[in-house]
Amino acid sequence: MASSAKVLQVPGLEGVVRDVRVSSPDRVMWPESDITKWDLATYVASVEDGLMRALGDRPVTLQRFPQGIEGEEFFSKNPPRGVPEWARSVVCTYPSARMHPQLVIDEIATAVWAVQMNTVTFHPWPVRSADNDNPDELRIDLDPQPGTSFADTARVAYALKSLLKEIGLTGWAKTSGNRGVHVFARISPTREFLDVRHGVIGIARELERRMPAEVTTAWWKEERGQKVFVDFNQANRDRTIASAYSPRPLPGAPVSMPVPWERLADVRPGDFTIRTVPAILAVEGDAWAGIDDAVGDVSEAIALWDQDLAERGLGELPFPPDFPKMPGEPRRVQPSRKRRDPDDIR
């Protein structure tokens, strides 16, 4: 039998106090850790400052688990039914040219309400609601492949930080909540998604040249080897990365945690969970507290792309399979499945 609902009081805008009803608060969301829906709601409320720095004024996709992380999951792009009156939405355009509203989280009460709707992970777009065609955030997902470790990924992240500094960008690191590292940089929203994607590809290729034994930009898994993959496709429209302080649907209830650069090499992703992060944040503060004051220009990243195209003939890379065919894109055929040219047969 479902447990009785509880009400969580959280601050709203302009000093208002919101009463957010949480139904089935005893529903177990992480069975192996006995973490409940109520635990999740109180966690979200406790990390308000950092979470809102990551989510505020952005269209957000909600990753929802109605029966906990071991049950069915789905992604809500349209605002769920019953959205509270204080919440708002903004219309976004998708790669197919389809348009529809997405929830915007302007206050922590909306995030807690999303937990009421069984949201575990928040996936914000890299844009602000007033201009959701031009990203204000450059995001690079460092994805360790089988045979590599978090330590390997951290080493690549430090090299990426240096490269970003060379091109006028300030990188901020966080754990992915699993084995990877995410590096974000705030940028002026002067270029559209495809331009920013090209900037990320330019950065990724330069990083690969500097660390050829450790870094790969190969889209196809069979070509990556035991390296760290720079996932350039996370820079596309309608592609999102779990926000800072967002829980992940993995055993132990890990959190995607902002980490100071001086500590990245020494942390373990498992250190940061729903149970541990509030206390860490209370003592150490948000490692990304200054991110909004470090806005750079993406032009030099795009210049890396332009240089590769002009001097090396390196052009477009594959897009995700659900995207329409894009100009200049190579064939979306797994290398091992390509038909051999008859002239190559001996």
Order of alpha helices (4+ residues) and beta strands (2+ residues): beta-beta-beta-beta-alpha-alpha-beta-beta-beta-beta-alpha-beta-beta-alpha-beta-beta-alpha-beta-beta-alpha-alpha-alpha
